[in-house]
Amino acid sequence: MIDRLEMFIALAKARHFGRAAEAVGVTQPTLSAAIRQLEDSLGVMLVRRGSRFQGLTPEGERVLDWARRISGDVRGMKDELRAAREGLSGTLRLAVVPTALGAIAPLSQRFAAAHPKMRFSVRSATTAQLLAMIEDHEADAGIGYLDNEPLGRVVTVPLYTERYVAVMRADAPLAARERLRWADLSGAELCLLTPDMQNRRIVAGHLAAAGVEVRPVLETNSTVALISHVLATGWITILPERGAAIFLDGQPLLARPLTAPDAAHEIGLIAQWREPHTPLLDALLAEARRFARDR
């Protein structure tokens, strides 16, 4: 039953029998047979079928919710038993919004020092992707925005407050000013993150409120690409202060704080709401709270 539920979860995510079978490492006929056996055992149709996958039935949507919970419980049980035998080990999987990638190393370092058997997998993700990865058990937790858009039923730990700076070359006309208002960027050639990124939506909102037309000359989902274009072209980008700091050392770049308004948004740890938490998640939440308190 557990294997069938895992295959059903994979099918709901992939929305394609062949890709779902590949994801769980079985043949397509094996996966199709497992889904039919699951339907027979539950006495309901879960999947709309035609010449191809056509979605889940209403009953399938309800079973999917249960399947995720059951799968999470089974994984939690295995993790708890392994932790009881060996201490925390394995891989901590984090999904992180791009603007926070440069700021999470201190938290990872502290967790690694406390749990030396742990390894880490860090993936860049939008807020929507981050939440989906947590729900689908592809990530143990995420690090992203806590106060700008609804997150659903999750547990959160605030880590730090994000404030914004304009990053530019030292020879840029605006570089002579120690601080900038958002309105001062009117007419500047901007490169920004793509609109699917929550940071972009936040930045665009502050620019628009200041009367600045948001028409970037470049959009990208990579902060590295933003910085490389600032260096090459003389354009300006807007990044969180912490995220920008790692790019400034040794480069002909500087960052100017943006005011009017002095915008601030909370960045924090996001995890699935459930009781009890796995030992890994318990340890991560505890370390995050200590991290936030110490900072």
C-alpha positions in Angstrom: 0.0 0.0 0.0 2.8 2.4 0.8 4.5 1.8 -2.5 1.2 2.3 -4.3 0.6 5.6 -2.5 4.1 6.8 -3.4 3.4 6.0 -7.1 0.1 7.8 -6.9 1.8 10.9 -5.4 4.4 10.7 -8.3 1.6 10.5 -10.9 -0.3 13.5 -9.4 2.9 15.5 -9.5 4.1 14.4 -13.0 0.6 14.3 -14.5 1.9 11.8 -17.0 2.2 8.0 -16.5 5.5 7.6 -18.3 7.2 10.4 -16.4 5.8 9.3 -13.1 7.0 5.7 -13.7 10.5 7.0 -14.5 10.5 9.2 -11.3 9.9 6.2 -9.1 12.0 3.7 -11.1 9.4 1.3 -12.4 8.0 0.6 -15.8 4.8 2.3 -17.0 2.7 -0.9 -16.9 3.9 -1.5 -13.3 2.8 2.0 -12.3 -0.5 1.7 -14.1 -1.2 -1.6 -12.4 -0.4 -0.2 -9.0 -2.8 2.7 -9.5 -5.6 0.3 -10.5 -4.9 -1.9 -7.5 -5.0 1.2 -5.2 -8.4 2.1 -6.8 -9.7 -1.4 -6.3 -8.6 -1.5 -2.7 -10.2 1.9 -1.9 -13.3 1.3 -4.0 -13.1 4.6 -5.9 -11.7 6.0 -9.1 -8.7 8.2 -8.5 -7.6 9.1 -12.0 -9.4 10.3 -15.0 -8.1 8.3 -18.0 -8.4 8.6 -21.7 -5.7 8.3 -24.2 -3.6 10.0 -21.6 -3.7 11.3 -18.0 -6.6 13.7 -17.6 -6.3 14.7 -14.0 -7.5 13.4 -10.6 -11.1 12.8 -9.7 -12.5 14.6 -6.6 -11.9 11.4 -4.7 -8.4 11.3 -6.0 -7.7 14.8 -4.7 -8.8 13.7 -1.2 -6.7 10.5 -1.4 -3.7 12.6 -2.5 -3.9 14.6 0.7 -4.0 11.5 2.8 -1.3 9.9 0.7 1.1 12.8 1.4 0.3 12.6 5.1 0.8 8.8 5.3 4.0 9.0 3.2 5.3 11.7 5.5 4.5 9.7 8.6 6.3 6.6 7.2 9.4 8.7 6.4 9.2 10.3 9.8 9.0 6.9 11.5 12.1 5.6 9.6 14.0 8.8 10.4 13.1 8.6 14.1 14.3 5.0 14.3 17.5 5.7 12.4 18.2 8.7 14.7 17.6 6.6 17.8 20.3 4.1 16.5 22.8 6.4 14.9 22.0 10.1 15.8 21.0 12.4 13.0 22.4 11.4 9.6 21.5 11.6 6.0 20.8 14.6 3.9 19.0 17.8 4.9 17.2 19.1 1.8 16.5 22.8 1.8 14.7 24.9 -0.9 15.7 28.5 -0.7 14.5 31.7 -2.5 17.4 33.0 -4.6 17.9 36.2 -2.6 18.5 34.3 0.6 21.0 31.8 -0.9 24.0 34.0 0.2 22.7 34.5 3.7 22.0 30.9 4.8 25.6 29.6 5.1 25.9 30.6 8.8 22.8 28.5 9.7 24.1 25.5 7.7 27.5 25.9 9.4 25.9 25.8 12.8 23.7 22.8 12.0 26.7 20.9 10.5 28.8 21.6 13.6 26.0 20.2 15.9 25.3 17.2 13.7 28.5 16.2 11.9 27.0 13.2 10.1 24.5 15.3 8.2 25.0 16.3 4.5 23.2 19.2 2.8 21.3 19.7 -0.5 20.3 23.3 -1.2 18.1 24.1 -4.2 17.1 27.5 -5.5 13.3 27.9 -5.7 10.6 30.5 -6.0 8.2 30.7 -3.0 5.6 28.7 -4.9 8.1 26.0 -5.8 9.4 25.9 -2.3 6.0 25.3 -0.8 5.2 22.6 -3.4 8.5 20.9 -2.7 7.8 20.8 1.1 4.3 19.4 0.4 5.6 16.8 -2.0 8.4 15.7 0.5 11.1 16.9 -2.0 12.4 19.3 0.6 12.6 19.0 4.4 12.2 22.7 4.8 12.5 26.0 3.0 13.9 29.5 3.6 11.8 32.3 2.1 9.5 35.2 2.8 7.2 35.0 5.7 5.1 38.2 5.6 4.3 39.1 2.0 2.1 36.4 0.6 0.0 33.6 2.2 2.0 30.4 3.0 -0.8 28.0 4.0 -0.6 25.6 6.9 3.1 25.6 7.8 5.4 26.3 10.8 7.8 29.2 10.5 10.8 30.6 12.4 11.8 34.2 11.5 15.6 34.3 10.8 16.3 37.9 9.8 14.8 41.1 8.3 15.5 41.8 4.7 16.2 45.4 3.6 17.0 46.6 0.1 19.9 48.2 -1.6 20.7 49.4 -5.1 23.8 47.7 -6.4 25.8 49.5 -9.1 29.3 50.1 -10.3 31.4 52.6 -8.5 31.4 54.9 -11.6 27.6 55.1 -11.8 26.1 58.6 -11.6 24.0 57.6 -8.6 27.1 56.2 -6.8 27.9 59.7 -5.4 24.9 59.6 -3.0 25.2 57.7 0.3 21.5 56.8 0.3 18.9 56.7 -2.4 15.1 57.0 -2.4 13.2 54.5 -4.5 12.0 57.4 -6.6 15.7 58.3 -7.4 15.7 55.2 -9.7 13.3 56.7 -12.1 15.0 56.7 -15.5 17.8 54.3 -14.4 18.4 51.2 -16.5 17.4 48.3 -14.1 18.0 44.6 -14.2 15.7 42.6 -11.9 14.6 39.1 -11.0 11.8 37.6 -13.0 8.2 38.3 -12.1 7.6 34.8 -10.7 10.1 35.6 -7.9 8.5 37.1 -4.8 11.5 39.5 -4.4 10.6 40.9 -7.8 7.0 41.4 -6.8 8.1 43.2 -3.6 10.6 45.4 -5.4 8.2 46.2 -8.2 5.6 47.2 -5.7 8.0 49.7 -4.0 9.1 51.1 -7.3 5.6 51.6 -8.6 4.5 53.2 -5.3 7.4 55.7 -5.8 6.2 56.5 -9.3 9.0 54.5 -11.0 8.0 52.7 -14.2 9.1 49.1 -13.9 10.5 48.2 -17.3 13.8 46.4 -16.6 16.3 46.0 -19.5 17.0 42.5 -18.2 15.1 39.9 -16.3 16.6 36.7 -14.9 16.1 34.2 -12.1 19.7 34.3 -11.1 21.3 36.8 -8.8 24.7 35.9 -10.3 23.4 36.9 -13.7 22.2 40.2 -12.3 25.6 41.0 -10.8 27.5 40.0 -13.9 25.3 42.4 -16.0 25.8 45.2 -13.6 29.5 44.8 -13.9 29.5 44.5 -17.7 26.9 47.2 -18.6 26.7 49.7 -15.8 23.0 48.9 -15.2 21.6 48.9 -11.6 20.0 46.0 -9.8 18.1 45.9 -6.5 18.9 43.1 -4.0 18.5 42.4 -0.3 21.4 43.9 1.7 22.6 40.5 3.0 22.3 38.9 -0.4 24.3 41.7 -2.1 27.1 41.7 0.5 28.8 38.6 -0.9 29.2 40.2 -4.3 30.8 43.5 -3.2 34.1 42.3 -1.8 36.9 42.7 -4.4 34.6 44.1 -7.1 34.2 47.6 -8.4 30.6 47.6 -7.0 28.9 49.4 -4.2 25.4 49.2 -2.6 23.3 52.2 -1.6 20.4 51.7 0.9 17.0 52.5 -0.5 14.7 54.7 1.6 11.3 56.4 1.4 10.1 53.8 2.3 12.7 52.0 4.3 11.1 48.7 3.3 11.7 45.5 5.3 10.4 42.0 5.0 10.9 38.9 7.2 12.9 35.9 5.9 12.6 32.7 7.8 12.5 28.9 7.9 9.4 27.3 6.6 8.4 23.7 7.3 5.4 21.5 7.0 2.9 21.7 9.8 2.7 18.3 11.5 2.9 16.7 14.9 5.2 15.1 15.8 8.0 16.5 13.7 10.7 14.2 12.6 14.0 14.3 14.6 15.7 16.1 11.7 13.1 18.8 11.5 12.9 19.2 15.3 16.7 19.7 15.3 16.5 22.2 12.4 13.7 24.2 14.0 15.6 24.4 17.3 18.8 25.5 15.6 16.9 28.1 13.6 15.4 29.5 16.8 18.9 29.7 18.4 20.3 31.3 15.2 17.6 34.0 15.2 18.0 34.6 18.9 21.8 35.0 18.6 21.5 37.4 15.7 
